[in-house]
Amino acid sequence: MRALLPMLLAAAAISAGLIWWATREPALAAGFGAMLIAIAALGIWFTHLFPRTETVADSIPDWTVARTAADASNMAIAVTDRTGRLVCASDLFGEWFPGFPTPPGLPLEASDAERLAAAGRAAWRDVEGHVQGIARGAMRLDADVTRTGRADDFLLWRFTPIRQASIIDDFNRMLSGEAGMQMAEAGIMAVLIGGEGRIRAANPAFLQRAAGKMDANLSGRDFASYLRVDDKGRVFFAREERNLVPMRLIQVPLKQGSSDGPMLIVMIDDESGGAGGDGNSALSYIETLLSLLPFGLAMADRDGRMLFVNRAFARAAGLQPDEKPAYPGDIVVREDQAAVADVLRRYALGPQMSGDLAVRMRAQPDEPVALSMAGVRGLGQAAVLLSLKDNGEESRLKRQVAQATKMQAIGQLAGGVAHDFNNILTAIIGHCDLMLMRHTPGDSDYDDIQQIKSNSNRAAGLTRQLLAFSRQQTLRPQILQLPDIVADVSSLLNRLLGENVKLEVSHGRSLGAVRADPGQLEQVIVNLCVNARDAMPNGGTVNIQTYAVPAAKVREMRNEILPVSDYTAMRVSDTGLGIPPDLLAKIFEPFFTTKELGKGTGLGLSTVYGIVKQSGGYIFAESELGRGASFVIYLPVYAALVEEEKPARKAAEKRAETWGTGTVLVVEDEDMVRAVAERALTRQGYKVLTAADGEHALQVLASGEHIDLMISDVVMPNMDGPTMVAQARQTHPLLPVVFMSGYAEEQLRKSIDLANVAFLPKPFSVAQLAEAAREALAVRPKM
């Protein structure tokens, strides 16, 4: 209006001037100009007073443009108003949700429908709402809901299919990229469909024939709707006229052993009209295509001769890069050749069918694999399509699982053997102690008894190694630093390694504290260094390194076994002969040794393995022949809210006096152990009652005899020790108990939820039994 006012003034002035020139009357000219100005001002004022209102037709949006834009995208789109009415939806929305239901009332699972409704409410409130992973048949969808419109009175619902990184994505990129264009130029149409029969991707040649334009977007559309089949079984494109050249379809399953999963469909013109033809030209194109696929495929003719093998098939079959077998039977062991030839003949000459056959490859005769075969027609000489999966990684994982299972089984066996040996050694050591009480140094039998006890202690050491391997030994963990343990054992190592072996020690910075048994860690270091010394008969260097391994470094290592966390590592390496690759996987097995007969028990590294695993750590061996070996131990950094006080690492002072008074009930199913315990405690001044099992022990308690202490085995027939003690505490709640067992205390504590309970590991001496009884009676609660 401001721009119109000067124009009206100029028009009024010109009109007044013309009237004055014609009439020579100034008053008349001035009055006429004033009248024009007044009329213009009145019109402007009227326009401001009564502005133009939009008509009903102007307020109704034109949804045709929005619908066309929605159809051009690869997502399903719907628009609803505030009354919950569906006002617009794309064609793809109607295909995914037949009948065009109104969001959020879609045919979904109850949980998904509720999440979608919550996203709609969030959009009305906060402008946007999101929900992920909606299940719609075989599809997974993400939904984005946005409040929009001039007055924010509409909701825009967008449903996008979730695309997961897989072989489907690889083929999608291939068909949509340069490879798909080159196939189109060669006359090959290729389309990728999902298990539900909908198109995932297609090359330009298929788009041109199916939709009429090379840039058409057919994602999510039904593949079958673009084809038609005549009464002779020939396949044509639905949009093309009759009497054209039929299509020849080749189906390539992308999921091993499944015929209803994702599939690559290759289509070529059947110039023979479906009558057969030689198909040699088409076969060359198909071979080019199959050579690009990431999984093993090969083709054979009706006589069973191999026509084509792609690189993935050759790699899975263990063939050399330039090796091409004459027949499929050449890649399998002799026992399976007849079965392969029979199935190949039936698929080549009979009706079109497919199936799997378990065979053993000549290159890997110990691991059966699945050889998939399918009959094909219309490719000239090619009659059978063979598929072989490269399962090298899967086989490696299977071997790891088998190794872990074997180690666990051997560990359970070793733990059981050690437990039984501990009972026997307890009796031998106990009787030796009792005999030594009656003999003094200088007696003829004293040295013999000492020799028996010494050998028994050596046997007890071997059982401790078995328990260490089976992770059933008793540990006394402390909060410590690895450099301190290395420093404590360095002087011993220098004596063990000898003059020809040099010991080098280096420590990293910012090492985190670990929680482990210091004595067991020292045994780990000694065992590894002694093995390193034996691997260097002509001398060399043993290097011990400690360093920090933060979680970020572990993540970069991409180790499948080592969880992501902060670790303190110790590496023990040597400059010796190294470990052969075929022996590297066996070195942690018990009784496996490469040393000469009589120079090794084969328990050294298995003990190291058991101690590290029981301490919550991980150990890995690295070696190269002629360049030494390295053992790397990762112990998790101990993180506590309040740092525990480090206990003093010194031997507990033995009591000078082990005599005592009171009544002790000994419960033990092994007669020899029970007899030793009874004689040992009687000699220390106690009154001893015995029971052979849990039921007998409860009868002794019920007899009214006052019992000051109960010493019981853990594992017994009929009723075990913890069950018996739990029942005894109902009538004797303050009764102190000492459990004795050949198993680890940590393992038993998990199943023993009892207060005021001590533990005595087997084998034990007479003095250790007396000390345990004295300590239990000293801390018993007041009656």
Beta strands, then each sheet from edge to edge (+ up, - down):
strand 1: 76-81
strand 2: 86-89
strand 3: 128-136
strand 4: 139-148
strand 5: 154-161
strand 6: 189-193
strand 7: 199-202
strand 8: 227-229
strand 9: 235-237
strand 10: 247-253
strand 11: 263-269
strand 12: 296-301
strand 13: 306-309
strand 14: 354-360
strand 15: 368-379
strand 16: 382-388
strand 17: 478-480
strand 18: 501-507
strand 19: 514-516
strand 20: 540-549
strand 21: 567-574
strand 22: 618-623
strand 23: 629-636
strand 24: 663-667
strand 25: 687-691
strand 26: 709-713
strand 27: 737-741
strand 28: 757-761
sheet 1: 2+ 1- 5+ 4- 3+
sheet 2: 7+ 6- 11+ 10-
sheet 3: 8+ 9-
sheet 4: 13+ 12- 16+ 15- 14+
sheet 5: 17+ 19-
sheet 6: 18+ 20+ 21- 23+ 22-
sheet 7: 25+ 24+ 26+ 27+ 28+
end
